[in-house]
Amino acid sequence: MGKIQKHHSPQFKADVVLESLITGNVSATANRNQIHESVLRRWRKEFRDKLS
């Protein structure tokens, strides 16, 4: 049985990352947006890497 991947728009990713930075709570933000916490942590890392 394979893994199902959801594809989220760049705008959705940016909105969720921004929300997590504002609230300071990755877990709650991930739960609110129905994504896995590890996915949000990866998006945050990608965001930081692009800023560098």
DSSP file (Angstrom, degrees, kcal/mol; ACC not computed):
  #  RESIDUE AA STRUCTURE BP1 BP2  ACC     N-H-->O    O-->H-N    N-H-->O    O-->H-N    TCO  KAPPA ALPHA  PHI   PSI    X-CA   Y-CA   Z-CA
    1    1 A M              0   0    0      0, 0.0     2,-0.1     0, 0.0     0, 0.0   0.000 360.0 360.0 360.0 126.0    0.0    0.0    0.0
    2    2 A G        -     0   0    0      1,-0.1     2,-0.3     0, 0.0     0, 0.0  -0.320 360.0-101.5 -86.9 166.6    1.5    3.3   -1.1
    3    3 A K        -     0   0    0     -2,-0.1     2,-0.5     1,-0.0    -1,-0.1  -0.677  30.6-133.0 -85.8 136.8    1.7    6.6    0.6
    4    4 A I        -     0   0    0     -2,-0.3     2,-0.5     2,-0.0    -1,-0.0  -0.814  19.7-157.7 -93.4 126.2   -0.8    9.3   -0.5
    5    5 A Q        -     0   0    0     -2,-0.5     2,-0.4     2,-0.0    -2,-0.0  -0.890   1.7-153.4-106.2 131.8    0.8   12.7   -1.1
    6    6 A K        -     0   0    0     -2,-0.5     2,-0.6     2,-0.0    -2,-0.0  -0.802  10.3-142.7 -96.5 143.7   -1.2   15.9   -1.0
    7    7 A H        -     0   0    0     -2,-0.4     2,-0.3     0, 0.0    -2,-0.0  -0.938  16.9-165.6-110.3 120.2    0.1   18.8   -3.1
    8    8 A H        -     0   0    0     -2,-0.6    -2,-0.0     1,-0.1     0, 0.0  -0.797  24.1-109.3-105.2 145.6   -0.4   22.2   -1.4
    9    9 A S     >  -     0   0    0     -2,-0.3     4,-2.3     1,-0.1     5,-0.2  -0.316  26.7-115.4 -68.9 154.1   -0.1   25.5   -3.2
   10   10 A P  H  > S+     0   0    0      0, 0.0     4,-2.5     0, 0.0     5,-0.2   0.851 118.0  55.6 -57.3 -33.6    2.8   27.7   -2.5
   11   11 A Q  H  > S+     0   0    0      2,-0.2     4,-2.5     1,-0.2     5,-0.2   0.914 106.8  48.5 -66.3 -42.4    0.3   30.3   -1.0
   12   12 A F  H  > S+     0   0    0      2,-0.2     4,-2.5     1,-0.2     5,-0.2   0.931 112.2  49.3 -61.8 -45.8   -1.1   27.7    1.4
   13   13 A K  H  X S+     0   0    0     -4,-2.3     4,-2.7     1,-0.2     5,-0.2   0.927 112.0  48.1 -59.8 -45.6    2.4   26.7    2.5
   14   14 A A  H  X S+     0   0    0     -4,-2.5     4,-2.6     1,-0.2    -1,-0.2   0.912 111.7  50.1 -62.3 -43.0    3.4   30.4    3.0
   15   15 A D  H  X S+     0   0    0     -4,-2.5     4,-2.4     2,-0.2    -1,-0.2   0.908 113.0  45.7 -62.2 -42.7    0.3   31.1    5.0
   16   16 A V  H  X S+     0   0    0     -4,-2.5     4,-2.4     2,-0.2    -2,-0.2   0.908 113.2  49.1 -69.7 -42.1    0.8   28.1    7.3
   17   17 A V  H  X S+     0   0    0     -4,-2.7     4,-2.1    -5,-0.2    -2,-0.2   0.935 112.5  48.7 -61.7 -45.3    4.5   28.8    7.8
   18   18 A L  H  X S+     0   0    0     -4,-2.6     4,-2.5    -5,-0.2    -2,-0.2   0.920 110.5  50.8 -61.1 -44.3    3.6   32.4    8.7
   19   19 A E  H  X S+     0   0    0     -4,-2.4     4,-2.8     1,-0.2     5,-0.3   0.914 110.1  50.0 -59.1 -42.7    0.9   31.3   11.1
   20   20 A S  H  X S+     0   0    0     -4,-2.4     4,-1.9     1,-0.2     5,-0.3   0.858 111.2  48.8 -67.1 -33.6    3.3   29.0   12.8
   21   21 A L  H  < S+     0   0    0     -4,-2.1    -1,-0.2     2,-0.2    -2,-0.2   0.888 113.9  46.2 -71.0 -38.6    5.9   31.7   13.2
   22   22 A I  H  < S+     0   0    0     -4,-2.5    -2,-0.2    -5,-0.2    -3,-0.2   0.934 121.0  36.4 -68.5 -46.9    3.4   34.2   14.6
   23   23 A T  H  < S-     0   0    0     -4,-2.8    -2,-0.2    -5,-0.2    -1,-0.2   0.795  93.6-142.4 -78.6 -27.6    1.9   31.7   17.1
   24   24 A G     <  +     0   0    0     -4,-1.9     2,-0.5    -5,-0.3    -3,-0.1   0.638  67.7 111.2  74.5  13.2    5.1   30.0   17.9
   25   25 A N     >  +     0   0    0     -5,-0.3     4,-1.9    -6,-0.3     5,-0.2  -0.862  39.1 176.1-127.2  97.7    3.3   26.7   18.1
   26   26 A V  H  > S+     0   0    0     -2,-0.5     4,-2.7     2,-0.2     5,-0.2   0.918  81.2  51.6 -65.8 -45.3    4.1   24.2   15.3
   27   27 A S  H  > S+     0   0    0      1,-0.2     4,-2.4     2,-0.2    -1,-0.2   0.934 112.4  43.5 -61.0 -49.7    2.0   21.4   16.6
   28   28 A A  H  > S+     0   0    0      1,-0.2     4,-2.6     2,-0.2    -1,-0.2   0.890 114.4  50.9 -64.9 -39.5   -1.2   23.4   17.0
   29   29 A T  H  X S+     0   0    0     -4,-1.9     4,-1.8     2,-0.2    -2,-0.2   0.922 110.7  48.8 -64.8 -43.4   -0.7   25.1   13.6
   30   30 A A  H  <>S+     0   0    0     -4,-2.7     5,-2.4     1,-0.2     4,-0.3   0.928 112.7  48.0 -61.4 -45.0   -0.2   21.8   11.9
   31   31 A N  H ><5S+     0   0    0     -4,-2.4     3,-1.2     1,-0.2    -2,-0.2   0.919 109.9  52.0 -62.0 -43.9   -3.3   20.3   13.6
   32   32 A R  H 3<5S+     0   0    0     -4,-2.6    -1,-0.2     1,-0.3    -2,-0.2   0.846 115.5  41.4 -61.1 -34.2   -5.4   23.3   12.6
   33   33 A N  T 3<5S-     0   0    0     -4,-1.8    -1,-0.3    -5,-0.2    -2,-0.2   0.298 111.6-119.7-100.2   8.9   -4.4   23.0    9.0
   34   34 A Q  T < 5S+     0   0    0     -3,-1.2     2,-0.3    -4,-0.3    -3,-0.2   0.882  70.8 122.4  55.6  47.2   -4.7   19.2    8.9
   35   35 A I      < -     0   0    0     -5,-2.4    -1,-0.2    -6,-0.1     2,-0.2  -0.912  68.8 -95.1-128.6 161.0   -1.0   18.6    8.0
   36   36 A H    >>  -     0   0    0     -2,-0.3     4,-1.8     1,-0.1     3,-0.7  -0.505  29.4-124.7 -76.0 144.3    1.6   16.5    9.8
   37   37 A E  H 3> S+     0   0    0      1,-0.3     4,-2.4     2,-0.2     5,-0.2   0.856 111.1  56.5 -56.5 -38.2    3.9   18.4   12.1
   38   38 A S  H 3> S+     0   0    0      1,-0.2     4,-1.9     2,-0.2    -1,-0.3   0.841 104.1  53.9 -65.7 -32.3    6.9   17.0   10.3
   39   39 A V  H <> S+     0   0    0     -3,-0.7     4,-2.4     2,-0.2    -1,-0.2   0.934 109.6  47.1 -65.6 -46.1    5.6   18.5    7.0
   40   40 A L  H  X S+     0   0    0     -4,-1.8     4,-2.6     1,-0.2    -2,-0.2   0.898 109.9  52.8 -63.5 -40.3    5.3   21.9    8.6
   41   41 A R  H  X S+     0   0    0     -4,-2.4     4,-2.0     1,-0.2    -1,-0.2   0.898 109.8  49.4 -62.3 -38.7    8.8   21.7   10.1
   42   42 A R  H  X S+     0   0    0     -4,-1.9     4,-2.6     2,-0.2    -2,-0.2   0.920 110.5  49.9 -65.4 -43.4   10.1   20.8    6.6
   43   43 A W  H  X S+     0   0    0     -4,-2.4     4,-2.4     1,-0.2    -2,-0.2   0.901 110.1  51.0 -61.2 -41.3    8.3   23.8    5.1
   44   44 A R  H  X S+     0   0    0     -4,-2.6     4,-2.4     2,-0.2    -1,-0.2   0.900 110.6  48.8 -63.6 -40.0    9.7   26.1    7.8
   45   45 A K  H  X S+     0   0    0     -4,-2.0     4,-2.7     2,-0.2    -2,-0.2   0.922 111.1  49.7 -64.8 -44.2   13.2   24.8    7.1
   46   46 A E  H  X S+     0   0    0     -4,-2.6     4,-2.1     1,-0.2    -2,-0.2   0.901 110.5  51.4 -60.3 -41.1   12.7   25.4    3.4
   47   47 A F  H  X S+     0   0    0     -4,-2.4     4,-1.3     2,-0.2    -2,-0.2   0.930 111.8  45.7 -61.5 -47.6   11.5   28.9    4.1
   48   48 A R  H  X S+     0   0    0     -4,-2.4     4,-1.1     1,-0.2    -2,-0.2   0.901 111.6  52.6 -62.9 -41.3   14.5   29.7    6.2
   49   49 A D  H  < S+     0   0    0     -4,-2.7     3,-0.3     1,-0.2    -1,-0.2   0.875 108.0  50.8 -63.5 -37.8   16.9   28.2    3.6
   50   50 A K  H  < S+     0   0    0     -4,-2.1    -1,-0.2     1,-0.2    -2,-0.2   0.790 105.9  56.3 -71.3 -26.9   15.4   30.4    0.9
   51   51 A L  H  <        0   0    0     -4,-1.3    -1,-0.2     1,-0.2    -2,-0.2   0.772 360.0 360.0 -73.5 -25.4   15.8   33.5    3.0
   52   52 A S     <        0   0    0     -4,-1.1    -1,-0.2    -3,-0.3    -2,-0.2   0.487 360.0 360.0 -71.8 360.0   19.5   32.8    3.4
